[in-house]
Each structure stands twice: as C-alpha cells, then as structure tokens.
C-alpha cells in the first residue's frame, strides 16, 4: 500500500472520531403549528412535532408565525424558540410614482 494512502486513511479516522463526539448549538427556522398549555408546538429539523418554550421575555407568538429554534449541543430536550422572523413583505413593496 502507498504511504500517502496510509496517511490519508489515518487522518480520516482521526477526523471521524472527532466529528462523532462533536456537539454544537444548531439554530434553524420553524413554524408554530399549535399553542398548548405546555408551550408552542413546532416542527424540529427532523420533521417531528415538538412542544417547546419561548425564551424571549414579554413576547406573544401566534400559530403560523415563523421562528428561529435553537438546539443547544444537540440536546433535543433543551430545544427552545430563540428568535422571531419578522414578516418583511410590507417593507419590500416597490414604490410607485
């Protein structure tokens, strides 16, 4: 076997081991599907419905609203709403003269 191939295989093994243990926060867009007494029902990144809390103080969310959801270090139990996506359709209207 070629020495270069052996070195590349060794590097790939080391990278795979690091990636397998790597955990980081992930933030992605979702939509509020329902509101229950336990929290807001959203669709997670895998397509499953999850009931989560909103960590933004003093805000009221509604069904159909787009939000940012944060998954800290890959822990689905800690999934929460961390931001609101504003509707910018009115601000992007072209002006007529």
Backbone as CSV, one residue per row, in Angstrom:
resi,resn,N_x,N_y,N_z,CA_x,CA_y,CA_z,C_x,C_y,C_z
1,UNK,0.839,-1.174,0.000,0.000,0.000,0.000,0.891,1.247,0.000
2,UNK,0.394,2.267,-0.598,1.120,3.524,-0.724,1.139,4.274,0.611
3,UNK,2.275,4.865,0.948,2.426,5.614,2.192,1.452,6.788,2.257
4,UNK,1.232,7.467,1.141,0.290,8.595,1.086,-1.125,8.159,1.428
5,UNK,-1.540,6.994,0.909,-2.884,6.477,1.205,-3.020,6.138,2.685
6,UNK,-1.981,5.577,3.277,-1.995,5.243,4.700,-2.134,6.497,5.560
7,UNK,-1.414,7.531,5.190,-1.501,8.788,5.934,-2.902,9.379,5.823
8,UNK,-3.476,9.370,4.624,-4.827,9.904,4.428,-5.865,9.100,5.208
9,UNK,-5.741,7.771,5.230,-6.673,6.939,5.994,-6.575,7.243,7.488
10,UNK,-5.361,7.433,7.980,-5.152,7.747,9.392,-5.776,9.092,9.745
11,UNK,-5.585,10.066,8.882,-6.183,11.390,9.110,-7.701,11.292,9.088
12,UNK,-8.256,10.511,8.159,-9.709,10.350,8.067,-10.265,9.698,9.331
13,UNK,-9.571,8.713,9.868,-10.014,8.061,11.107,-10.034,9.063,12.251
14,UNK,-9.006,9.889,12.355,-8.943,10.893,13.419,-10.075,11.913,13.284
15,UNK,-10.349,12.342,12.071,-11.435,13.307,11.827,-12.774,12.688,12.191
16,UNK,-13.016,11.448,11.784,-14.283,10.778,12.088,-14.506,10.650,13.588
17,UNK,-13.448,10.338,14.347,-13.571,10.236,15.802,-13.930,11.578,16.419
18,UNK,-13.320,12.645,15.943,-13.615,13.981,16.469,-15.053,14.385,16.139
19,UNK,-15.488,14.135,14.899,-16.830,14.532,14.485,-17.904,13.747,15.236
20,UNK,-17.629,12.504,15.544,-18.600,11.672,16.245,-18.883,12.236,17.644
21,UNK,-17.895,12.825,18.274,-18.049,13.374,19.616,-18.342,14.878,19.625
22,UNK,-18.424,15.493,18.460,-18.612,16.941,18.359,-20.062,17.315,18.611
23,UNK,-20.280,18.266,19.484,-21.613,18.787,19.757,-21.554,20.310,19.670
24,UNK,-22.509,20.879,18.988,-22.563,22.331,18.852,-24.023,22.772,18.819
25,UNK,-24.246,24.027,19.129,-25.591,24.587,19.017,-25.989,24.636,17.551
26,UNK,-27.256,24.338,17.293,-27.810,24.470,15.947,-29.038,25.356,16.045
27,UNK,-29.145,26.289,15.126,-30.309,27.161,15.062,-30.902,27.048,13.666
28,UNK,-32.214,26.861,13.598,-32.868,26.728,12.301,-34.274,27.321,12.366
29,UNK,-34.859,27.520,11.203,-36.198,28.095,11.093,-37.260,27.024,11.300
30,UNK,-38.369,27.439,11.879,-39.520,26.564,12.041,-40.780,27.429,12.054
31,UNK,-41.918,26.778,12.154,-43.207,27.478,12.184,-44.006,26.958,13.370
32,UNK,-44.684,27.838,14.050,-45.541,27.431,15.166,-46.789,26.779,14.595
33,UNK,-46.981,25.514,14.929,-48.113,24.748,14.409,-49.329,24.817,15.331
34,UNK,-49.056,24.940,16.632,-50.149,24.957,17.602,-49.626,25.580,18.901
35,UNK,-50.538,25.979,19.748,-50.173,26.509,21.060,-50.965,25.711,22.091
36,UNK,-50.248,25.122,23.067,-50.886,24.342,24.118,-50.535,24.952,25.471
37,UNK,-51.093,24.391,26.534,-50.766,24.872,27.879,-49.317,24.556,28.248
38,UNK,-48.698,23.597,27.555,-47.310,23.223,27.831,-46.298,24.020,27.014
39,UNK,-46.748,24.721,25.989,-45.832,25.519,25.176,-46.273,25.595,23.725
40,UNK,-45.290,25.860,22.862,-45.538,26.031,21.433,-45.151,24.749,20.691
41,UNK,-46.032,24.302,19.811,-45.753,23.107,19.022,-45.109,23.558,17.709
42,UNK,-43.896,23.056,17.471,-43.146,23.397,16.256,-42.709,22.096,15.574
43,UNK,-42.178,22.235,14.377,-41.593,21.098,13.661,-40.080,21.213,13.816
44,UNK,-39.449,20.154,14.345,-37.990,20.200,14.508,-37.298,19.931,13.178
45,UNK,-35.978,19.936,13.193,-35.183,19.785,11.973,-35.376,18.425,11.305
46,UNK,-35.793,17.417,12.079,-36.005,16.074,11.541,-37.434,15.879,11.036
47,UNK,-38.297,16.894,11.235,-39.672,16.811,10.754,-40.676,16.339,11.794
48,UNK,-40.253,16.183,13.039,-41.150,15.743,14.113,-41.719,16.949,14.851
49,UNK,-42.949,16.788,15.348,-43.546,17.853,16.149,-42.970,17.804,17.553
50,UNK,-42.649,18.976,18.091,-42.113,19.087,19.448,-42.767,20.281,20.130
51,UNK,-43.026,20.127,21.411,-43.552,21.226,22.212,-42.378,21.875,22.919
52,UNK,-42.204,23.171,22.691,-41.045,23.888,23.221,-41.490,25.178,23.904
53,UNK,-40.579,25.754,24.656,-40.813,27.030,25.315,-40.154,28.149,24.504
54,UNK,-40.611,29.359,24.738,-40.004,30.541,24.127,-39.208,31.251,25.211
55,UNK,-37.932,31.539,24.921,-37.077,32.190,25.920,-37.037,33.707,25.752
56,UNK,-37.818,34.245,24.852,-37.859,35.686,24.636,-38.875,36.277,25.609
57,UNK,-38.422,37.109,26.545,-39.357,37.647,27.540,-40.353,38.639,26.933
58,UNK,-41.589,38.563,27.420,-42.600,39.540,27.065,-43.106,39.484,25.635
59,UNK,-43.023,38.333,24.979,-43.481,38.243,23.597,-44.628,37.239,23.512
60,UNK,-45.594,37.527,22.667,-46.695,36.614,22.416,-46.589,36.127,20.976
61,UNK,-46.551,34.834,20.813,-46.434,34.235,19.477,-47.787,33.690,19.055
62,UNK,-47.956,33.500,17.752,-49.236,33.009,17.243,-49.003,31.843,16.269
63,UNK,-50.034,31.087,16.046,-49.968,29.950,15.127,-49.647,30.460,13.723
64,UNK,-48.745,29.766,13.054,-48.345,30.135,11.697,-47.164,31.083,11.642
65,UNK,-46.729,31.572,12.784,-45.607,32.515,12.825,-44.290,31.763,12.642
66,UNK,-43.383,32.363,11.875,-42.049,31.787,11.659,-41.129,32.201,12.796
67,UNK,-40.374,31.226,13.291,-39.478,31.470,14.415,-38.140,30.783,14.171
68,UNK,-37.144,31.204,14.949,-35.864,30.510,14.992,-35.878,29.615,16.215
69,UNK,-35.436,28.371,16.033,-35.394,27.388,17.102,-33.936,27.019,17.345
70,UNK,-33.542,26.958,18.610,-32.164,26.617,18.960,-32.118,25.259,19.645
71,UNK,-31.188,24.427,19.174,-30.940,23.106,19.759,-29.538,23.142,20.367
72,UNK,-29.433,23.388,21.673,-28.110,23.544,22.273,-27.359,22.209,22.388
73,UNK,-26.191,22.160,21.798,-25.285,20.995,21.871,-25.967,19.683,21.503
74,UNK,-26.925,19.718,20.581,-27.600,18.513,20.121,-28.596,17.929,21.110
75,UNK,-28.948,18.661,22.158,-29.872,18.174,23.187,-31.297,18.576,22.825
76,UNK,-32.075,17.624,22.315,-33.449,17.920,21.905,-34.336,18.296,23.088
77,UNK,-34.008,17.828,24.280,-34.805,18.189,25.460,-34.682,19.668,25.800
78,UNK,-33.623,20.317,25.342,-33.408,21.739,25.616,-33.796,22.633,24.430
79,UNK,-34.461,22.073,23.441,-34.896,22.824,22.266,-35.798,23.970,22.705
80,UNK,-35.596,25.169,22.138,-36.411,26.321,22.526,-36.453,27.353,21.401
81,UNK,-37.455,28.214,21.458,-37.585,29.299,20.498,-36.695,30.438,20.969
82,UNK,-35.816,30.898,20.070,-34.854,31.940,20.472,-34.974,33.209,19.629
83,UNK,-35.852,33.203,18.625,-35.989,34.388,17.795,-37.253,34.338,16.971
84,UNK,-37.676,35.485,16.506,-38.877,35.610,15.696,-38.480,36.152,14.333
85,UNK,-39.015,35.567,13.291,-38.751,36.037,11.936,-39.855,37.005,11.563
86,UNK,-39.468,38.252,11.378,-40.447,39.294,11.064,-40.945,39.141,9.634
87,UNK,-42.195,39.471,9.428,-42.776,39.477,8.097,-42.324,40.755,7.404
88,UNK,-41.498,40.617,6.374,-40.952,41.793,5.693,-41.633,42.069,4.363
89,UNK,-42.767,41.428,4.111,-43.419,41.623,2.816,-43.888,43.063,2.624
90,UNK,-44.298,43.737,3.704,-44.745,45.127,3.574,-43.581,46.078,3.332
91,UNK,-42.426,45.785,3.926,-41.294,46.702,3.791,-40.588,46.529,2.451
92,UNK,-40.851,45.441,1.747,-40.182,45.189,0.472,-41.046,45.570,-0.729
93,UNK,-42.156,46.250,-0.487,-43.021,46.643,-1.605,-42.326,47.683,-2.463
94,UNK,-42.487,47.546,-3.728,-41.886,48.555,-4.609,-42.738,49.820,-4.571
95,UNK,-42.095,50.943,-4.643,-42.814,52.215,-4.595,-43.219,52.625,-6.008
96,UNK,-44.442,53.103,-6.121,-44.922,53.573,-7.422,-44.928,55.086,-7.414
97,UNK,-44.557,55.669,-8.529,-44.568,57.133,-8.645,-45.621,57.586,-9.593
